[in-house]
């Protein structure tokens, strides 16, 4: 009800509320430009991360996908025959970067080492890319 006792009109109430809520707050005038600046600096400061991931994806596709598959599952004919590791698995993802770099560099099990075949930067990039498989694994055992 309105102060004069008449029933209130919802449109008038809504419009009055909107007029009140459209007042500019000094905090927002400062906060929005600062937030925009922080996002711009963060994005500009880390283009290598995006490039590293793209480089890692390219190296992975060229050197790893034949055995480990596009999704890292190892569910390829070659991967199945060699019983390669599922790169999405907790067992692989829980390894440190140093351990994964060593496996890629020196080889492990049926996997050959890539030292001298790809650069150290490419090895680091592919390890970064392998991290993108985390949490994408299937909990069901791999079919052989």
N, CA, C and O atoms as a GROMACS GRO file, in nm:
protein
  576
    1UNK      N    1   0.083  -0.119   0.000
    1UNK     CA    2   0.000   0.000   0.000
    1UNK      C    3   0.087   0.125   0.000
    1UNK      O    4   0.200   0.126   0.051
    2UNK      N    5   0.032   0.227  -0.058
    2UNK     CA    6   0.101   0.354  -0.060
    2UNK      C    7   0.070   0.430   0.068
    2UNK      O    8  -0.028   0.398   0.136
    3UNK      N    9   0.150   0.529   0.102
    3UNK     CA   10   0.126   0.605   0.226
    3UNK      C   11  -0.012   0.668   0.233
    3UNK      O   12  -0.066   0.689   0.342
    4UNK      N   13  -0.071   0.699   0.117
    4UNK     CA   14  -0.203   0.765   0.119
    4UNK      C   15  -0.316   0.662   0.132
    4UNK      O   16  -0.433   0.700   0.126
    5UNK      N   17  -0.284   0.533   0.149
    5UNK     CA   18  -0.385   0.431   0.171
    5UNK      C   19  -0.430   0.360   0.045
    5UNK      O   20  -0.501   0.260   0.053
    6UNK      N   21  -0.391   0.408  -0.071
    6UNK     CA   22  -0.431   0.342  -0.194
    6UNK      C   23  -0.339   0.223  -0.221
    6UNK      O   24  -0.225   0.219  -0.176
    7UNK      N   25  -0.393   0.125  -0.295
    7UNK     CA   26  -0.309   0.012  -0.332
    7UNK      C   27  -0.199   0.060  -0.425
    7UNK      O   28  -0.221   0.145  -0.511
    8UNK      N   29  -0.081   0.004  -0.406
    8UNK     CA   30   0.031   0.051  -0.488
    8UNK      C   31   0.029  -0.016  -0.624
    8UNK      O   32  -0.013  -0.131  -0.640
    9UNK      N   33   0.073   0.056  -0.717
    9UNK     CA   34   0.085   0.005  -0.854
    9UNK      C   35   0.225  -0.054  -0.868
    9UNK      O   36   0.323   0.016  -0.844
   10UNK      N   37   0.238  -0.181  -0.905
   10UNK     CA   38   0.368  -0.247  -0.910
   10UNK      C   39   0.464  -0.179  -1.007
   10UNK      O   40   0.585  -0.179  -0.984
   11UNK      N   41   0.412  -0.122  -1.115
   11UNK     CA   42   0.498  -0.057  -1.212
   11UNK      C   43   0.561   0.070  -1.154
   11UNK      O   44   0.678   0.099  -1.176
   12UNK      N   45   0.481   0.144  -1.079
   12UNK     CA   46   0.533   0.265  -1.015
   12UNK      C   47   0.638   0.226  -0.912
   12UNK      O   48   0.744   0.290  -0.903
   13UNK      N   49   0.610   0.122  -0.834
   13UNK     CA   50   0.707   0.075  -0.734
   13UNK      C   51   0.837   0.030  -0.801
   13UNK      O   52   0.946   0.062  -0.755
   14UNK      N   53   0.822  -0.045  -0.910
   14UNK     CA   54   0.939  -0.095  -0.981
   14UNK      C   55   1.021   0.020  -1.037
   14UNK      O   56   1.144   0.022  -1.023
   15UNK      N   57   0.954   0.117  -1.100
   15UNK     CA   58   1.026   0.230  -1.158
   15UNK      C   59   1.099   0.310  -1.051
   15UNK      O   60   1.212   0.354  -1.073
   16UNK      N   61   1.036   0.330  -0.937
   16UNK     CA   62   1.100   0.401  -0.828
   16UNK      C   63   1.223   0.328  -0.778
   16UNK      O   64   1.325   0.390  -0.747
   17UNK      N   65   1.215   0.196  -0.769
   17UNK     CA   66   1.329   0.115  -0.728
   17UNK      C   67   1.441   0.125  -0.830
   17UNK      O   68   1.557   0.139  -0.793
   18UNK      N   69   1.407   0.119  -0.957
   18UNK     CA   70   1.508   0.128  -1.063
   18UNK      C   71   1.578   0.264  -1.059
   18UNK      O   72   1.699   0.271  -1.077
   19UNK      N   73   1.503   0.370  -1.036
   19UNK     CA   74   1.564   0.503  -1.030
   19UNK      C   75   1.664   0.509  -0.915
   19UNK      O   76   1.770   0.570  -0.928
   20UNK      N   77   1.630   0.447  -0.802
   20UNK     CA   78   1.721   0.447  -0.688
   20UNK      C   79   1.845   0.362  -0.715
   20UNK      O   80   1.955   0.398  -0.675
   21UNK      N   81   1.826   0.249  -0.781
   21UNK     CA   82   1.938   0.157  -0.802
   21UNK      C   83   2.032   0.201  -0.913
   21UNK      O   84   2.142   0.147  -0.925
   22UNK      N   85   1.993   0.297  -0.994
   22UNK     CA   86   2.078   0.342  -1.103
   22UNK      C   87   2.175   0.452  -1.060
   22UNK      O   88   2.248   0.505  -1.144
   23UNK      N   89   2.178   0.487  -0.934
   23UNK     CA   90   2.274   0.587  -0.886
   23UNK      C   91   2.414   0.527  -0.893
   23UNK      O   92   2.435   0.411  -0.859
   24UNK      N   93   2.507   0.607  -0.937
   24UNK     CA   94   2.646   0.560  -0.948
   24UNK      C   95   2.710   0.555  -0.812
   24UNK      O   96   2.695   0.645  -0.730
   25UNK      N   97   2.783   0.446  -0.790
   25UNK     CA   98   2.857   0.432  -0.666
   25UNK      C   99   3.003   0.466  -0.692
   25UNK      O  100   3.061   0.416  -0.788
   26UNK      N  101   3.064   0.550  -0.609
   26UNK     CA  102   3.203   0.589  -0.632
   26UNK      C  103   3.297   0.468  -0.633
   26UNK      O  104   3.397   0.468  -0.706
   27UNK      N  105   3.268   0.367  -0.554
   27UNK     CA  106   3.352   0.249  -0.550
   27UNK      C  107   3.357   0.179  -0.685
   27UNK      O  108   3.463   0.136  -0.729
   28UNK      N  109   3.242   0.169  -0.751
   28UNK     CA  110   3.240   0.104  -0.882
   28UNK      C  111   3.316   0.183  -0.986
   28UNK      O  112   3.378   0.125  -1.075
   29UNK      N  113   3.312   0.314  -0.977
   29UNK     CA  114   3.386   0.398  -1.071
   29UNK      C  115   3.536   0.370  -1.063
   29UNK      O  116   3.607   0.386  -1.162
   30UNK      N  117   3.585   0.330  -0.946
   30UNK     CA  118   3.726   0.299  -0.928
   30UNK      C  119   3.754   0.152  -0.954
   30UNK      O  120   3.854   0.117  -1.016
   31UNK      N  121   3.665   0.066  -0.907
   31UNK     CA  122   3.687  -0.078  -0.913
   31UNK      C  123   3.689  -0.132  -1.056
   31UNK      O  124   3.774  -0.215  -1.089
   32UNK      N  125   3.599  -0.088  -1.140
   32UNK     CA  126   3.592  -0.141  -1.276
   32UNK      C  127   3.719  -0.113  -1.356
   32UNK      O  128   3.772  -0.206  -1.417
   33UNK      N  129   3.770   0.010  -1.359
   33UNK     CA  130   3.895   0.032  -1.434
   33UNK      C  131   4.013  -0.046  -1.376
   33UNK      O  132   4.098  -0.095  -1.451
   34UNK      N  133   4.019  -0.058  -1.243
   34UNK     CA  134   4.129  -0.132  -1.181
   34UNK      C  135   4.120  -0.280  -1.219
   34UNK      O  136   4.222  -0.341  -1.254
   35UNK      N  137   4.002  -0.338  -1.212
   35UNK     CA  138   3.983  -0.478  -1.249
   35UNK      C  139   4.019  -0.500  -1.397
   35UNK      O  140   4.082  -0.600  -1.431
   36UNK      N  141   3.979  -0.409  -1.482
   36UNK     CA  142   4.011  -0.419  -1.624
   36UNK      C  143   4.162  -0.415  -1.646
   36UNK      O  144   4.216  -0.491  -1.726
   37UNK      N  145   4.229  -0.327  -1.575
   37UNK     CA  146   4.374  -0.315  -1.586
   37UNK      C  147   4.444  -0.442  -1.539
   37UNK      O  148   4.537  -0.489  -1.604
   38UNK      N  149   4.399  -0.499  -1.428
   38UNK     CA  150   4.458  -0.622  -1.376
   38UNK      C  151   4.442  -0.736  -1.477
   38UNK      O  152   4.536  -0.812  -1.501
   39UNK      N  153   4.325  -0.748  -1.535
   39UNK     CA  154   4.300  -0.854  -1.635
   39UNK      C  155   4.389  -0.832  -1.757
   39UNK      O  156   4.446  -0.928  -1.810
   40UNK      N  157   4.401  -0.708  -1.802
   40UNK     CA  158   4.484  -0.678  -1.919
   40UNK      C  159   4.630  -0.712  -1.893
   40UNK      O  160   4.697  -0.770  -1.979
   41UNK      N  161   4.680  -0.676  -1.775
   41UNK     CA  162   4.821  -0.704  -1.742
   41UNK      C  163   4.844  -0.854  -1.731
   41UNK      O  164   4.945  -0.905  -1.781
   42UNK      N  165   4.753  -0.924  -1.666
   42UNK     CA  166   4.766  -1.069  -1.650
   42UNK      C  167   4.767  -1.138  -1.786
   42UNK      O  168   4.848  -1.227  -1.809
   43UNK      N  169   4.679  -1.098  -1.873
   43UNK     CA  170   4.671  -1.159  -2.006
   43UNK      C  171   4.796  -1.126  -2.087
   43UNK      O  172   4.850  -1.214  -2.154
   44UNK      N  173   4.842  -1.002  -2.081
   44UNK     CA  174   4.960  -0.962  -2.157
   44UNK      C  175   5.087  -1.027  -2.102
   44UNK      O  176   5.180  -1.054  -2.178
   45UNK      N  177   5.090  -1.051  -1.973
   45UNK     CA  178   5.211  -1.105  -1.911
   45UNK      C  179   5.228  -1.254  -1.935
   45UNK      O  180   5.337  -1.308  -1.914
   46UNK      N  181   5.123  -1.323  -1.977
   46UNK     CA  182   5.134  -1.468  -1.990
   46UNK      C  183   5.098  -1.522  -2.129
   46UNK      O  184   5.030  -1.624  -2.137
   47UNK      N  185   5.139  -1.457  -2.237
   47UNK     CA  186   5.108  -1.516  -2.367
   47UNK      C  187   5.187  -1.644  -2.390
   47UNK      O  188   5.144  -1.729  -2.468
   48UNK      N  189   5.300  -1.659  -2.323
   48UNK     CA  190   5.381  -1.779  -2.341
   48UNK      C  191   5.307  -1.903  -2.293
   48UNK      O  192   5.327  -2.012  -2.347
   49UNK      N  193   5.223  -1.887  -2.193
   49UNK     CA  194   5.147  -2.002  -2.144
   49UNK      C  195   5.057  -2.056  -2.254
   49UNK      O  196   5.052  -2.177  -2.275
   50UNK      N  197   4.987  -1.969  -2.323
   50UNK     CA  198   4.902  -2.013  -2.432
   50UNK      C  199   4.983  -2.069  -2.547
   50UNK      O  200   4.944  -2.169  -2.608
   51UNK      N  201   5.095  -2.005  -2.578
   51UNK     CA  202   5.180  -2.054  -2.686
   51UNK      C  203   5.244  -2.187  -2.648
   51UNK      O  204   5.256  -2.276  -2.732
   52UNK      N  205   5.284  -2.201  -2.522
   52UNK     CA  206   5.344  -2.326  -2.475
   52UNK      C  207   5.246  -2.440  -2.488
   52UNK      O  208   5.283  -2.551  -2.526
   53UNK      N  209   5.120  -2.414  -2.457
   53UNK     CA  210   5.019  -2.516  -2.468
   53UNK      C  211   4.996  -2.553  -2.614
   53UNK      O  212   4.979  -2.671  -2.645
   54UNK      N  213   4.996  -2.455  -2.703
   54UNK     CA  214   4.980  -2.483  -2.846
   54UNK      C  215   5.102  -2.560  -2.898
   54UNK      O  216   5.087  -2.654  -2.976
   55UNK      N  217   5.220  -2.518  -2.855
   55UNK     CA  218   5.342  -2.588  -2.897
   55UNK      C  219   5.341  -2.731  -2.843
   55UNK      O  220   5.378  -2.825  -2.913
   56UNK      N  221   5.299  -2.745  -2.717
   56UNK     CA  222   5.290  -2.878  -2.657
   56UNK      C  223   5.191  -2.966  -2.730
   56UNK      O  224   5.216  -3.085  -2.751
   57UNK      N  225   5.079  -2.909  -2.770
   57UNK     CA  226   4.978  -2.984  -2.845
   57UNK      C  227   5.034  -3.030  -2.980
   57UNK      O  228   5.008  -3.142  -3.024
   58UNK      N  229   5.111  -2.942  -3.045
   58UNK     CA  230   5.171  -2.979  -3.175
   58UNK      C  231   5.272  -3.092  -3.160
   58UNK      O  232   5.273  -3.186  -3.238
   59UNK      N  233   5.358  -3.082  -3.058
   59UNK     CA  234   5.458  -3.186  -3.034
   59UNK      C  235   5.388  -3.317  -2.997
   59UNK      O  236   5.424  -3.423  -3.046
   60UNK      N  237   5.287  -3.308  -2.910
   60UNK     CA  238   5.213  -3.427  -2.869
   60UNK      C  239   5.152  -3.496  -2.990
   60UNK      O  240   5.162  -3.618  -3.006
   61UNK      N  241   5.088  -3.416  -3.076
   61UNK     CA  242   5.023  -3.472  -3.194
   61UNK      C  243   5.125  -3.542  -3.285
   61UNK      O  244   5.097  -3.648  -3.341
   62UNK      N  245   5.242  -3.482  -3.299
   62UNK     CA  246   5.345  -3.536  -3.388
   62UNK      C  247   5.419  -3.656  -3.329
   62UNK      O  248   5.455  -3.748  -3.402
   63UNK      N  249   5.443  -3.655  -3.197
   63UNK     CA  250   5.532  -3.755  -3.138
   63UNK      C  251   5.464  -3.855  -3.045
   63UNK      O  252   5.516  -3.964  -3.024
   64UNK      N  253   5.350  -3.820  -2.988
   64UNK     CA  254   5.291  -3.901  -2.880
   64UNK      C  255   5.157  -3.965  -2.915
   64UNK      O  256   5.126  -4.073  -2.866
   65UNK      N  257   5.078  -3.897  -2.998
   65UNK     CA  258   4.940  -3.939  -3.022
   65UNK      C  259   4.929  -4.076  -3.088
   65UNK      O  260   4.829  -4.145  -3.069
   66UNK      N  261   5.028  -4.118  -3.164
   66UNK     CA  262   5.022  -4.248  -3.230
   66UNK      C  263   5.004  -4.360  -3.128
   66UNK      O  264   4.927  -4.454  -3.150
   67UNK      N  265   5.073  -4.349  -3.016
   67UNK     CA  266   5.063  -4.451  -2.911
   67UNK      C  267   4.962  -4.414  -2.803
   67UNK      O  268   4.880  -4.496  -2.763
   68UNK      N  269   4.967  -4.289  -2.757
   68UNK     CA  270   4.885  -4.248  -2.643
   68UNK      C  271   4.746  -4.199  -2.683
   68UNK      O  272   4.661  -4.180  -2.596
   69UNK      N  273   4.722  -4.178  -2.812
   69UNK     CA  274   4.592  -4.131  -2.859
   69UNK      C  275   4.576  -3.981  -2.842
   69UNK      O  276   4.648  -3.918  -2.764
   70UNK      N  277   4.482  -3.924  -2.916
   70UNK     CA  278   4.457  -3.780  -2.910
   70UNK      C  279   4.414  -3.736  -2.771
   70UNK      O  280   4.442  -3.623  -2.730
   71UNK      N  281   4.345  -3.825  -2.699
   71UNK     CA  282   4.295  -3.791  -2.567
   71UNK      C  283   4.384  -3.839  -2.453
   71UNK      O  284   4.351  -3.820  -2.336
   72UNK      N  285   4.499  -3.900  -2.485
   72UNK     CA  286   4.592  -3.947  -2.384
   72UNK      C  287   4.558  -4.082  -2.323
   72UNK      O  288   4.627  -4.129  -2.233
   73UNK      N  289   4.452  -4.144  -2.371
   73UNK     CA  290   4.403  -4.269  -2.311
   73UNK      C  291   4.490  -4.391  -2.342
   73UNK      O  292   4.486  -4.489  -2.268
   74UNK      N  293   4.567  -4.385  -2.449
   74UNK     CA  294   4.644  -4.502  -2.492
   74UNK      C  295   4.557  -4.602  -2.567
   74UNK      O  296   4.600  -4.714  -2.595
   75UNK      N  297   4.436  -4.562  -2.598
   75UNK     CA  298   4.340  -4.650  -2.665
   75UNK      C  299   4.357  -4.642  -2.817
   75UNK      O  300   4.266  -4.601  -2.890
   76UNK      N  301   4.475  -4.684  -2.863
   76UNK     CA  302   4.506  -4.692  -3.005
   76UNK      C  303   4.559  -4.833  -3.030
   76UNK      O  304   4.597  -4.901  -2.934
   77UNK      N  305   4.562  -4.878  -3.154
   77UNK     CA  306   4.616  -5.013  -3.179
   77UNK      C  307   4.760  -5.027  -3.126
   77UNK      O  308   4.793  -5.126  -3.062
   78UNK      N  309   4.844  -4.929  -3.154
   78UNK     CA  310   4.983  -4.934  -3.107
   78UNK      C  311   4.987  -4.924  -2.954
   78UNK      O  312   5.060  -4.998  -2.888
   79UNK      N  313   4.909  -4.832  -2.900
   79UNK     CA  314   4.906  -4.814  -2.755
   79UNK      C  315   4.861  -4.939  -2.682
   79UNK      O  316   4.916  -4.974  -2.578
   80UNK      N  317   4.761  -5.007  -2.737
   80UNK     CA  318   4.712  -5.131  -2.676
   80UNK      C  319   4.819  -5.240  -2.681
   80UNK      O  320   4.841  -5.311  -2.584
   81UNK      N  321   4.885  -5.252  -2.797
   81UNK     CA  322   4.985  -5.358  -2.810
   81UNK      C  323   5.107  -5.334  -2.720
   81UNK      O  324   5.168  -5.429  -2.672
   82UNK      N  325   5.141  -5.209  -2.697
   82UNK     CA  326   5.255  -5.176  -2.611
   82UNK      C  327   5.214  -5.155  -2.465
   82UNK      O  328   5.300  -5.138  -2.378
   83UNK      N  329   5.084  -5.157  -2.439
   83UNK     CA  330   5.030  -5.134  -2.305
   83UNK      C  331   5.084  -5.002  -2.246
   83UNK      O  332   5.140  -4.998  -2.137
   84UNK      N  333   5.065  -4.895  -2.323
   84UNK     CA  334   5.115  -4.764  -2.282
   84UNK      C  335   5.032  -4.709  -2.167
   84UNK      O  336   4.918  -4.751  -2.145
   85UNK      N  337   5.090  -4.615  -2.096
   85UNK     CA  338   5.022  -4.550  -1.984
   85UNK      C  339   4.908  -4.462  -2.032
   85UNK      O  340   4.917  -4.397  -2.136
   86UNK      N  341   4.802  -4.461  -1.955
   86UNK     CA  342   4.692  -4.368  -1.977
   86UNK      C  343   4.734  -4.235  -1.915
   86UNK      O  344   4.742  -4.224  -1.793
   87UNK      N  345   4.762  -4.137  -1.997
   87UNK     CA  346   4.814  -4.008  -1.950
   87UNK      C  347   4.711  -3.930  -1.870
   87UNK      O  348   4.745  -3.831  -1.805
   88UNK      N  349   4.585  -3.972  -1.876
   88UNK     CA  350   4.479  -3.907  -1.799
   88UNK      C  351   4.472  -3.960  -1.656
   88UNK      O  352   4.410  -3.898  -1.570
   89UNK      N  353   4.534  -4.072  -1.632
   89UNK     CA  354   4.521  -4.142  -1.505
   89UNK      C  355   4.585  -4.067  -1.388
   89UNK      O  356   4.674  -3.984  -1.406
   90UNK      N  357   4.536  -4.097  -1.270
   90UNK     CA  358   4.592  -4.037  -1.148
   90UNK      C  359   4.738  -4.077  -1.131
   90UNK      O  360   4.819  -3.999  -1.082
   91UNK      N  361   4.771  -4.200  -1.172
   91UNK     CA  362   4.910  -4.248  -1.158
   91UNK      C  363   5.006  -4.158  -1.236
   91UNK      O  364   5.115  -4.127  -1.188
   92UNK      N  365   4.967  -4.118  -1.355
   92UNK     CA  366   5.053  -4.032  -1.437
   92UNK      C  367   5.043  -3.887  -1.389
   92UNK      O  368   5.145  -3.820  -1.374
   93UNK      N  369   4.923  -3.839  -1.366
   93UNK     CA  370   4.903  -3.699  -1.330
   93UNK      C  371   4.962  -3.666  -1.193
   93UNK      O  372   4.991  -3.549  -1.166
   94UNK      N  373   4.979  -3.766  -1.106
   94UNK     CA  374   5.037  -3.740  -0.974
   94UNK      C  375   5.189  -3.730  -0.978
   94UNK      O  376   5.250  -3.689  -0.879
   95UNK      N  377   5.250  -3.766  -1.089
   95UNK     CA  378   5.396  -3.753  -1.102
   95UNK      C  379   5.433  -3.605  -1.113
   95UNK      O  380   5.357  -3.523  -1.164
   96UNK      N  381   5.551  -3.574  -1.064
   96UNK     CA  382   5.599  -3.436  -1.074
   96UNK      C  383   5.638  -3.406  -1.220
   96UNK      O  384   5.656  -3.498  -1.300
   97UNK      N  385   5.649  -3.279  -1.252
   97UNK     CA  386   5.694  -3.241  -1.386
   97UNK      C  387   5.831  -3.299  -1.413
   97UNK      O  388   5.858  -3.345  -1.524
   98UNK      N  389   5.919  -3.298  -1.312
   98UNK     CA  390   6.055  -3.352  -1.330
   98UNK      C  391   6.050  -3.500  -1.368
   98UNK      O  392   6.126  -3.544  -1.454
   99UNK      N  393   5.961  -3.576  -1.304
   99UNK     CA  394   5.949  -3.718  -1.336
   99UNK      C  395   5.897  -3.739  -1.479
   99UNK      O  396   5.945  -3.827  -1.551
  100UNK      N  397   5.799  -3.659  -1.518
  100UNK     CA  398   5.746  -3.671  -1.654
  100UNK      C  399   5.849  -3.628  -1.758
  100UNK      O  400   5.862  -3.690  -1.864
  101UNK      N  401   5.923  -3.522  -1.727
  101UNK     CA  402   6.029  -3.477  -1.818
  101UNK      C  403   6.134  -3.586  -1.835
  101UNK      O  404   6.180  -3.611  -1.946
  102UNK      N  405   6.170  -3.651  -1.725
  102UNK     CA  406   6.268  -3.759  -1.732
  102UNK      C  407   6.215  -3.875  -1.816
  102UNK      O  408   6.289  -3.932  -1.896
  103UNK      N  409   6.088  -3.911  -1.799
  103UNK     CA  410   6.030  -4.019  -1.878
  103UNK      C  411   6.031  -3.987  -2.027
  103UNK      O  412   6.064  -4.072  -2.109
  104UNK      N  413   5.996  -3.863  -2.060
  104UNK     CA  414   5.995  -3.824  -2.202
  104UNK      C  415   6.138  -3.816  -2.255
  104UNK      O  416   6.164  -3.859  -2.368
  105UNK      N  417   6.229  -3.764  -2.176
  105UNK     CA  418   6.368  -3.747  -2.220
  105UNK      C  419   6.440  -3.880  -2.234
  105UNK      O  420   6.501  -3.908  -2.337
  106UNK      N  421   6.434  -3.962  -2.131
  106UNK     CA  422   6.510  -4.088  -2.127
  106UNK      C  423   6.432  -4.209  -2.176
  106UNK      O  424   6.491  -4.311  -2.213
  107UNK      N  425   6.300  -4.199  -2.176
  107UNK     CA  426   6.216  -4.312  -2.210
  107UNK      C  427   6.181  -4.392  -2.086
  107UNK      O  428   6.245  -4.378  -1.981
  108UNK      N  429   6.080  -4.474  -2.099
  108UNK     CA  430   6.037  -4.556  -1.985
  108UNK      C  431   5.957  -4.674  -2.038
  108UNK      O  432   5.866  -4.656  -2.119
  109UNK      N  433   5.991  -4.794  -1.993
  109UNK     CA  434   5.920  -4.914  -2.041
  109UNK      C  435   5.938  -4.928  -2.191
  109UNK      O  436   6.051  -4.929  -2.242
  110UNK      N  437   5.828  -4.938  -2.262
  110UNK     CA  438   5.831  -4.952  -2.408
  110UNK      C  439   5.847  -4.818  -2.481
  110UNK      O  440   5.866  -4.815  -2.602
  111UNK      N  441   5.840  -4.708  -2.406
  111UNK     CA  442   5.849  -4.577  -2.469
  111UNK      C  443   5.995  -4.536  -2.489
  111UNK      O  444   6.074  -4.540  -2.395
  112UNK      N  445   6.029  -4.498  -2.611
  112UNK     CA  446   6.166  -4.452  -2.635
  112UNK      C  447   6.188  -4.313  -2.576
  112UNK      O  448   6.093  -4.238  -2.555
  113UNK      N  449   6.313  -4.280  -2.550
  113UNK     CA  450   6.348  -4.145  -2.506
  113UNK      C  451   6.349  -4.051  -2.625
  113UNK      O  452   6.380  -4.092  -2.736
  114UNK      N  453   6.316  -3.927  -2.601
  114UNK     CA  454   6.312  -3.828  -2.709
  114UNK      C  455   6.425  -3.727  -2.701
  114UNK      O  456   6.425  -3.628  -2.774
  115UNK      N  457   6.523  -3.752  -2.612
  115UNK     CA  458   6.638  -3.663  -2.600
  115UNK      C  459   6.710  -3.660  -2.735
  115UNK      O  460   6.742  -3.765  -2.791
  116UNK      N  461   6.736  -3.540  -2.786
  116UNK     CA  462   6.803  -3.527  -2.914
  116UNK      C  463   6.706  -3.531  -3.031
  116UNK      O  464   6.740  -3.488  -3.142
  117UNK      N  465   6.585  -3.582  -3.008
  117UNK     CA  466   6.482  -3.589  -3.113
  117UNK      C  467   6.394  -3.465  -3.110
  117UNK      O  468   6.348  -3.418  -3.214
  118UNK      N  469   6.370  -3.413  -2.989
  118UNK     CA  470   6.297  -3.288  -2.972
  118UNK      C  471   6.374  -3.203  -2.870
  118UNK      O  472   6.451  -3.257  -2.790
  119UNK      N  473   6.352  -3.074  -2.872
  119UNK     CA  474   6.426  -2.983  -2.785
  119UNK      C  475   6.375  -2.990  -2.641
  119UNK      O  476   6.266  -3.041  -2.615
  120UNK      N  477   6.455  -2.939  -2.549
  120UNK     CA  478   6.412  -2.932  -2.409
  120UNK      C  479   6.285  -2.848  -2.394
  120UNK      O  480   6.197  -2.883  -2.316
  121UNK      N  481   6.276  -2.739  -2.469
  121UNK     CA  482   6.156  -2.655  -2.464
  121UNK      C  483   6.033  -2.733  -2.512
  121UNK      O  484   5.925  -2.719  -2.456
  122UNK      N  485   6.050  -2.814  -2.614
  122UNK     CA  486   5.939  -2.895  -2.664
  122UNK      C  487   5.899  -3.002  -2.560
  122UNK      O  488   5.780  -3.032  -2.545
  123UNK      N  489   5.996  -3.058  -2.492
  123UNK     CA  490   5.967  -3.157  -2.387
  123UNK      C  491   5.887  -3.090  -2.275
  123UNK      O  492   5.788  -3.146  -2.228
  124UNK      N  493   5.930  -2.972  -2.232
  124UNK     CA  494   5.856  -2.899  -2.127
  124UNK      C  495   5.714  -2.865  -2.175
  124UNK      O  496   5.618  -2.875  -2.099
  125UNK      N  497   5.703  -2.825  -2.301
  125UNK     CA  498   5.571  -2.789  -2.357
  125UNK      C  499   5.479  -2.911  -2.362
  125UNK      O  500   5.360  -2.899  -2.332
  126UNK      N  501   5.533  -3.027  -2.398
  126UNK     CA  502   5.448  -3.146  -2.406
  126UNK      C  503   5.407  -3.192  -2.266
  126UNK      O  504   5.296  -3.242  -2.249
  127UNK      N  505   5.493  -3.176  -2.168
  127UNK     CA  506   5.455  -3.209  -2.029
  127UNK      C  507   5.344  -3.116  -1.983
  127UNK      O  508   5.249  -3.160  -1.918
  128UNK      N  509   5.354  -2.988  -2.015
  128UNK     CA  510   5.247  -2.893  -1.982
  128UNK      C  511   5.118  -2.934  -2.050
  128UNK      O  512   5.010  -2.925  -1.990
  129UNK      N  513   5.128  -2.978  -2.174
  129UNK     CA  514   5.008  -3.022  -2.247
  129UNK      C  515   4.949  -3.149  -2.184
  129UNK      O  516   4.827  -3.162  -2.175
  130UNK      N  517   5.033  -3.241  -2.142
  130UNK     CA  518   4.985  -3.365  -2.079
  130UNK      C  519   4.904  -3.333  -1.954
  130UNK      O  520   4.811  -3.405  -1.920
  131UNK      N  521   4.939  -3.226  -1.885
  131UNK     CA  522   4.864  -3.184  -1.765
  131UNK      C  523   4.720  -3.148  -1.798
  131UNK      O  524   4.634  -3.154  -1.711
  132UNK      N  525   4.692  -3.111  -1.923
  132UNK     CA  526   4.554  -3.077  -1.960
  132UNK      C  527   4.464  -3.200  -1.963
  132UNK      O  528   4.342  -3.187  -1.967
  133UNK      N  529   4.522  -3.319  -1.961
  133UNK     CA  530   4.443  -3.443  -1.959
  133UNK      C  531   4.391  -3.476  -1.819
  133UNK      O  532   4.306  -3.564  -1.805
  134UNK      N  533   4.439  -3.408  -1.717
  134UNK     CA  534   4.400  -3.438  -1.578
  134UNK      C  535   4.248  -3.430  -1.564
  134UNK      O  536   4.185  -3.336  -1.612
  135UNK      N  537   4.193  -3.527  -1.498
  135UNK     CA  538   4.050  -3.529  -1.472
  135UNK      C  539   3.965  -3.569  -1.589
  135UNK      O  540   3.843  -3.572  -1.578
  136UNK      N  541   4.026  -3.601  -1.702
  136UNK     CA  542   3.949  -3.640  -1.820
  136UNK      C  543   3.949  -3.792  -1.839
  136UNK      O  544   3.891  -3.843  -1.935
  137UNK      N  545   4.014  -3.862  -1.747
  137UNK     CA  546   4.026  -4.006  -1.760
  137UNK      C  547   3.899  -4.080  -1.732
  137UNK      O  548   3.810  -4.031  -1.662
  138UNK      N  549   3.891  -4.197  -1.787
  138UNK     CA  550   3.779  -4.287  -1.764
  138UNK      C  551   3.815  -4.374  -1.646
  138UNK      O  552   3.926  -4.426  -1.639
  139UNK      N  553   3.723  -4.392  -1.553
  139UNK     CA  554   3.752  -4.473  -1.435
  139UNK      C  555   3.748  -4.623  -1.466
  139UNK      O  556   3.795  -4.704  -1.386
  140UNK      N  557   3.694  -4.658  -1.580
  140UNK     CA  558   3.690  -4.799  -1.619
  140UNK      C  559   3.829  -4.845  -1.663
  140UNK      O  560   3.904  -4.766  -1.720
  141UNK      N  561   3.864  -4.971  -1.636
  141UNK     CA  562   3.995  -5.020  -1.679
  141UNK      C  563   4.006  -5.019  -1.832
  141UNK      O  564   3.908  -5.036  -1.904
  142UNK      N  565   4.129  -4.997  -1.878
  142UNK     CA  566   4.155  -4.990  -2.022
  142UNK      C  567   4.145  -5.131  -2.081
  142UNK      O  568   4.196  -5.227  -2.024
  143UNK      N  569   4.077  -5.142  -2.195
  143UNK     CA  570   4.066  -5.270  -2.264
  143UNK      C  571   4.195  -5.300  -2.337
  143UNK      O  572   4.255  -5.212  -2.398
  144UNK      N  573   4.236  -5.426  -2.330
  144UNK     CA  574   4.362  -5.465  -2.396
  144UNK      C  575   4.336  -5.537  -2.525
  144UNK      O  576   4.430  -5.576  -2.594
   0.00000   0.00000   0.00000
